[in-house]
Amino acid sequence: FSTGTEAPAHNAPQPYVVIVLKGEGEVATSDGQSRRFHSGERLLCNDLTGKGHVTRAITDLVLAFVNRAKS
């Protein structure tokens, strides 16, 4: 994601982990909470229902998404 990119409200399609490889991002939940994440931090995305979350790139952001393989 480039600096300033914002992904509109969305739900996680399945539970997954996001690892911030580079940069700084912010996640805002539908209940008004927000948190910034930096390189090396991780986040469990598990909001499968409801209004979802918004993701913003504060700086250029490189993320790794880790899903559990379906059997």
N, C-alpha and C positions, 0 to 999 in steps of 0.2 A: 504494500500500500504506500502511496506517496503521501507526503506531508499534507494534511488537510482533508484527505479522503474520509468520507463518512459512509458507512454501510447503514441504510435505514433499518428500522426495527424489524427483527427477524427472530425466529426460534431456531434452536439447534435441531437438525434433522434426526439426530441420534446423539447420545452422550459421546463427547470427545474431549480431548485435552488439547489446549493451545499452549505452545511454548514460544515465548518471545525470543527470537534469535538475535535481533538487532532493533534498536530504536525504542520509542515510547508510544504507547497507545492507551486509550481510555475506553472502558466499557461502562455504559449507563443502563441500568435495569429499569423495568417499567414502574417500579415502586419509587423511583427517584434517586436511588443510590448510584454513585459512580465511583470508580476506582481506576487509578492509573497503573499500568504494568510496564516494566522495564526489562531490558535484556536479562535473560536467565530466569525470569519468573514464569510461572505456569498458571493456567486457569482451567478449571473443569467447566465445560459448557453442558448444562443438563436441563436447560429450560425448554422442554419439549412441547409445552402447552403455554397458554397465556399470551401476553402481548410481546414477549421476547425482549431483546436487548439491542442497543445501538453501539456500534464500534466506530471509534474515531482514531485516525493516525495523527498523533501530536507531532512526531518527526517521521522520516521515512521508516517504514516498519516492515520487518521480515518475520514471518510467523511460520511455525511448523504445526500442522494439524495431525493429531494421532487418534486414529479410530481403532476400535476393536474389530478384528476380522470376523465376518459372519461365517458361521459354519453350515 
